[in-house]
Amino acid sequence: MDDSVLPAPEGVDPDAFLPLAAGPVDRAALESALRGVPLDPDDGDDGRYALAEAQHYDVMACLRLDASRLTTGFGYLARGDLPRGTVAEDLVTLGGAVRPAPAG
């Protein structure tokens, strides 16, 4: 793909994300994901991410973060649908929120 066709993303600075990492970071892989180049070519279309979700998961994976926990929507949590391996006691509640009852 000709990179001159697509504008370069602004603010692509892997170093800005390093303090958020939960483990060692492959800086080159993180920069690739931030620039919109899929780590797995099957996740892309013409050398770019086809879905923002795939890009977000790759960035979180590069930072060694648990994407399933970070991307669970409030609606699911409120119904008690917690990510695999998560219990209600793991959640931090803010602003008077009530812990969800386990689903099922």
C-alpha positions as CSV (number, residue, x, y, z in Angstrom):
1,M,0.0,0.0,0.0
2,D,1.2,3.5,-0.8
3,D,1.5,5.3,2.5
4,S,1.2,8.7,0.8
5,V,-2.5,8.0,0.1
6,L,-3.4,8.0,3.8
7,P,-2.4,10.9,6.1
8,A,-0.1,10.0,9.0
9,P,-2.0,9.8,12.3
10,E,-1.3,12.7,14.6
11,G,0.0,12.2,18.1
12,V,1.5,8.8,17.5
13,D,4.0,8.6,20.3
14,P,4.4,5.2,21.9
15,D,6.4,6.7,24.7
16,A,3.3,8.6,25.9
17,F,1.6,5.2,26.5
18,L,4.5,3.5,28.3
19,P,3.5,4.6,31.8
20,L,0.2,2.9,31.3
21,A,1.8,-0.5,30.6
22,A,1.4,-3.5,32.9
23,G,4.5,-5.2,31.7
24,P,7.3,-5.0,29.1
25,V,6.3,-3.3,25.8
26,D,7.3,-4.1,22.3
27,R,7.7,-0.4,21.3
28,A,7.8,-1.1,17.5
29,A,4.6,-3.2,17.7
30,L,2.9,-0.5,19.8
31,E,3.9,2.2,17.3
32,S,2.6,0.0,14.4
33,A,-0.8,-0.4,16.1
34,L,-1.0,3.3,16.9
35,R,-0.2,4.2,13.3
36,G,-3.1,1.9,12.2
37,V,-1.0,-0.9,10.8
38,P,-2.4,-4.2,12.1
39,L,-0.1,-6.5,14.0
40,D,-2.0,-9.4,12.3
41,P,-2.6,-8.8,8.6
42,D,-5.9,-10.7,8.8
43,D,-7.2,-7.9,11.1
44,G,-6.8,-5.3,8.3
45,D,-8.0,-4.2,5.0
46,D,-5.4,-2.8,2.5
47,G,-2.8,-2.7,5.3
48,R,-4.9,-0.7,7.7
49,Y,-7.2,-1.8,10.5
50,A,-10.7,-2.5,9.3
51,L,-12.3,-2.0,12.7
52,A,-11.2,0.3,15.5
53,E,-11.9,-2.4,18.0
54,A,-9.1,-4.6,16.6
55,Q,-6.7,-1.6,16.8
56,H,-7.8,-0.9,20.4
57,Y,-7.2,-4.6,21.4
58,D,-3.8,-4.6,19.8
59,V,-2.8,-1.4,21.6
60,M,-4.0,-2.9,24.9
61,A,-2.2,-6.2,24.2
62,C,1.1,-4.3,23.5
63,L,0.7,-2.6,26.9
64,R,0.0,-6.0,28.5
65,L,-3.5,-4.8,29.6
66,D,-6.5,-7.2,29.9
67,A,-8.6,-6.0,27.0
68,S,-11.7,-8.0,28.1
69,R,-11.8,-6.2,31.4
70,L,-11.1,-2.8,29.9
71,T,-13.7,-3.0,27.1
72,T,-16.7,-4.4,29.0
73,G,-19.5,-1.9,28.7
74,F,-21.4,-0.5,31.7
75,G,-24.6,-2.1,30.5
76,Y,-23.0,-5.6,30.8
77,L,-21.5,-4.8,34.2
78,A,-24.8,-3.5,35.5
79,R,-26.5,-6.7,34.6
80,G,-23.8,-8.7,36.3
81,D,-22.2,-9.9,33.1
82,L,-18.5,-9.7,34.2
83,P,-15.5,-10.6,32.0
84,R,-14.1,-14.1,32.5
85,G,-12.1,-14.4,35.6
86,T,-13.6,-11.2,37.2
87,V,-15.7,-11.2,40.4
88,A,-17.8,-8.3,41.6
89,E,-15.3,-7.6,44.4
90,D,-12.6,-6.9,41.7
91,L,-14.6,-3.8,40.6
92,V,-14.0,-0.3,41.9
93,T,-17.2,1.5,42.3
94,L,-17.4,5.3,42.0
95,G,-19.9,8.0,42.8
96,G,-22.2,5.8,44.9
97,A,-22.5,3.0,42.3
98,V,-23.7,-0.3,43.6
99,R,-21.8,-3.5,42.8
100,P,-23.7,-5.7,40.3
101,A,-25.2,-9.0,41.4
102,P,-23.7,-12.0,39.7
103,A,-25.7,-13.0,36.5
104,G,-27.4,-16.3,36.4
